[in-house]
Amino acid sequence: MLPLELAILEHGVANTTFYGFALARALSDGDTALTAHGTLYKALARMTDAGLLSAEWEDHAPAEAEGRPRRRLYRVTGAGARALAAAPAAPLAVSTKVSLA
């Protein structure tokens, strides 16, 4: 499993529901800069396809009330939690530098 995928799972376990932009901000906090958001969204799609994450669109009412597009909400599945627990190396802390190169 890639370091970015481990960081996504770690963030997801700590935050029951999350969405891509907030995840990108969390991964970029502190000394880290997430420079390739496309890589993040590809990882989210790949992990959803693999059953590590579930995804659904949020209800339209909150988005409309805030004047923004709906968010795609992600949750770590049981398979994702097991994959994180079985990862050979300790997962990246969300505040740790994530290399997307």
ZADO-1210 file (C-alpha; in nm, 4 decimals, padded with zeros to 6 digits):
<atoms>
<atom x="00.0000" y="00.0000" z="00.0000" code="MET" pos="1"/>
<atom x="00.1300" y="00.3463" z="-00.0912" code="LEU" pos="2"/>
<atom x="00.2121" y="00.6025" z="00.1807" code="PRO" pos="3"/>
<atom x="-00.0630" y="00.8296" z="00.0468" code="LEU" pos="4"/>
<atom x="-00.3181" y="00.5470" z="00.0759" code="GLU" pos="5"/>
<atom x="-00.2099" y="00.4768" z="00.4335" code="LEU" pos="6"/>
<atom x="-00.2428" y="00.8471" z="00.5173" code="ALA" pos="7"/>
<atom x="-00.5937" y="00.8509" z="00.3652" code="ILE" pos="8"/>
<atom x="-00.6981" y="00.5476" z="00.5703" code="LEU" pos="9"/>
<atom x="-00.5457" y="00.6936" z="00.8861" code="GLU" pos="10"/>
<atom x="-00.7318" y="01.0217" z="00.8301" code="HIS" pos="11"/>
<atom x="-01.0528" y="00.8360" z="00.7550" code="GLY" pos="12"/>
<atom x="-01.0348" y="00.6285" z="01.0717" code="VAL" pos="13"/>
<atom x="-00.9834" y="00.9464" z="01.2771" code="ALA" pos="14"/>
<atom x="-01.2625" y="01.1355" z="01.0932" code="ASN" pos="15"/>
<atom x="-01.5680" y="00.9199" z="01.0395" code="THR" pos="16"/>
<atom x="-01.6703" y="01.0979" z="00.7175" code="THR" pos="17"/>
<atom x="-01.4393" y="01.3086" z="00.5043" code="PHE" pos="18"/>
<atom x="-01.4256" y="01.4704" z="00.1614" code="TYR" pos="19"/>
<atom x="-01.1391" y="01.5297" z="-00.0791" code="GLY" pos="20"/>
<atom x="-01.0742" y="01.9012" z="-00.0298" code="PHE" pos="21"/>
<atom x="-01.0687" y="01.8746" z="00.3515" code="ALA" pos="22"/>
<atom x="-00.8426" y="01.5708" z="00.3217" code="LEU" pos="23"/>
<atom x="-00.6062" y="01.7656" z="00.0946" code="ALA" pos="24"/>
<atom x="-00.5961" y="02.0459" z="00.3528" code="ARG" pos="25"/>
<atom x="-00.5280" y="01.7984" z="00.6349" code="ALA" pos="26"/>
<atom x="-00.2458" y="01.6384" z="00.4387" code="LEU" pos="27"/>
<atom x="-00.1048" y="01.9857" z="00.3682" code="SER" pos="28"/>
<atom x="-00.1143" y="02.1168" z="00.7266" code="ASP" pos="29"/>
<atom x="00.2065" y="02.2252" z="00.8892" code="GLY" pos="30"/>
<atom x="00.5261" y="02.1807" z="00.6900" code="ASP" pos="31"/>
<atom x="00.3679" y="01.9748" z="00.4133" code="THR" pos="32"/>
<atom x="00.2392" y="02.0876" z="00.0763" code="ALA" pos="33"/>
<atom x="00.0077" y="01.8649" z="-00.1222" code="LEU" pos="34"/>
<atom x="00.0821" y="01.9742" z="-00.4767" code="THR" pos="35"/>
<atom x="-00.0987" y="01.7139" z="-00.6860" code="ALA" pos="36"/>
<atom x="-00.4677" y="01.7029" z="-00.5960" code="HIS" pos="37"/>
<atom x="-00.5320" y="01.4847" z="-00.9021" code="GLY" pos="38"/>
<atom x="-00.3168" y="01.2158" z="-00.7430" code="THR" pos="39"/>
<atom x="-00.5276" y="01.2357" z="-00.4282" code="LEU" pos="40"/>
<atom x="-00.8560" y="01.1997" z="-00.6166" code="TYR" pos="41"/>
<atom x="-00.7191" y="00.9092" z="-00.8210" code="LYS" pos="42"/>
<atom x="-00.6168" y="00.7379" z="-00.4981" code="ALA" pos="43"/>
<atom x="-00.9650" y="00.7949" z="-00.3506" code="LEU" pos="44"/>
<atom x="-01.1262" y="00.6438" z="-00.6610" code="ALA" pos="45"/>
<atom x="-00.8859" y="00.3479" z="-00.6638" code="ARG" pos="46"/>
<atom x="-00.9447" y="00.2815" z="-00.2928" code="MET" pos="47"/>
<atom x="-01.3225" y="00.3055" z="-00.3374" code="THR" pos="48"/>
<atom x="-01.3075" y="00.0587" z="-00.6278" code="ASP" pos="49"/>
<atom x="-01.0988" y="-00.1759" z="-00.4113" code="ALA" pos="50"/>
<atom x="-01.3562" y="-00.1630" z="-00.1311" code="GLY" pos="51"/>
<atom x="-01.1276" y="00.0165" z="00.1172" code="LEU" pos="52"/>
<atom x="-01.3520" y="00.3240" z="00.1168" code="LEU" pos="53"/>
<atom x="-01.7205" y="00.3786" z="00.0565" code="SER" pos="54"/>
<atom x="-01.8365" y="00.6966" z="-00.1138" code="ALA" pos="55"/>
<atom x="-02.1649" y="00.8801" z="-00.1515" code="GLU" pos="56"/>
<atom x="-02.2761" y="01.2273" z="-00.2503" code="TRP" pos="57"/>
<atom x="-02.3934" y="01.4475" z="00.0337" code="GLU" pos="58"/>
<atom x="-02.7518" y="01.5693" z="00.0401" code="ASP" pos="59"/>
<atom x="-02.8039" y="01.8701" z="-00.1847" code="HIS" pos="60"/>
<atom x="-02.9595" y="02.0927" z="00.0879" code="ALA" pos="61"/>
<atom x="-02.6403" y="02.1755" z="00.2843" code="PRO" pos="62"/>
<atom x="-02.4493" y="02.2456" z="-00.0346" code="ALA" pos="63"/>
<atom x="-02.7261" y="02.4679" z="-00.1685" code="GLU" pos="64"/>
<atom x="-02.7521" y="02.6552" z="00.1609" code="ALA" pos="65"/>
<atom x="-02.3764" y="02.7229" z="00.1526" code="GLU" pos="66"/>
<atom x="-02.3735" y="02.8049" z="-00.2196" code="GLY" pos="67"/>
<atom x="-02.1239" y="02.5344" z="-00.3142" code="ARG" pos="68"/>
<atom x="-02.1196" y="02.2075" z="-00.5076" code="PRO" pos="69"/>
<atom x="-02.2131" y="01.8864" z="-00.3286" code="ARG" pos="70"/>
<atom x="-01.9275" y="01.6980" z="-00.1663" code="ARG" pos="71"/>
<atom x="-01.8380" y="01.3362" z="-00.2283" code="ARG" pos="72"/>
<atom x="-01.8219" y="01.1901" z="00.1228" code="LEU" pos="73"/>
<atom x="-01.5902" y="00.8989" z="00.1996" code="TYR" pos="74"/>
<atom x="-01.5795" y="00.6492" z="00.4876" code="ARG" pos="75"/>
<atom x="-01.3258" y="00.3802" z="00.5667" code="VAL" pos="76"/>
<atom x="-01.4844" y="00.0360" z="00.5274" code="THR" pos="77"/>
<atom x="-01.4100" y="-00.2679" z="00.7394" code="GLY" pos="78"/>
<atom x="-01.1719" y="-00.3851" z="00.4678" code="ALA" pos="79"/>
<atom x="-00.9967" y="-00.0475" z="00.4780" code="GLY" pos="80"/>
<atom x="-00.9578" y="-00.0621" z="00.8557" code="ALA" pos="81"/>
<atom x="-00.8157" y="-00.4149" z="00.8291" code="ARG" pos="82"/>
<atom x="-00.5749" y="-00.3059" z="00.5553" code="ALA" pos="83"/>
<atom x="-00.4534" y="-00.0194" z="00.7725" code="LEU" pos="84"/>
<atom x="-00.4089" y="-00.2487" z="01.0734" code="ALA" pos="85"/>
<atom x="-00.2183" y="-00.5011" z="00.8601" code="ALA" pos="86"/>
<atom x="00.0124" y="-00.2441" z="00.6983" code="ALA" pos="87"/>
<atom x="00.3737" y="-00.3559" z="00.7514" code="PRO" pos="88"/>
<atom x="00.5013" y="-00.0078" z="00.8373" code="ALA" pos="89"/>
<atom x="00.3433" y="00.2415" z="01.0714" code="ALA" pos="90"/>
<atom x="00.1012" y="00.4609" z="00.8761" code="PRO" pos="91"/>
<atom x="00.1940" y="00.8202" z="00.8055" code="LEU" pos="92"/>
<atom x="00.0569" y="01.0711" z="01.0495" code="ALA" pos="93"/>
<atom x="-00.1677" y="01.3141" z="00.8687" code="VAL" pos="94"/>
<atom x="00.0701" y="01.5957" z="00.9585" code="SER" pos="95"/>
<atom x="00.3694" y="01.4084" z="00.8133" code="THR" pos="96"/>
<atom x="00.5076" y="01.5037" z="00.4729" code="LYS" pos="97"/>
<atom x="00.3431" y="01.3070" z="00.1919" code="VAL" pos="98"/>
<atom x="00.5417" y="01.2726" z="-00.1271" code="SER" pos="99"/>
<atom x="00.3312" y="01.2531" z="-00.4430" code="LEU" pos="100"/>
<atom x="00.6195" y="01.2454" z="-00.6874" code="ALA" pos="101"/>
</atoms>
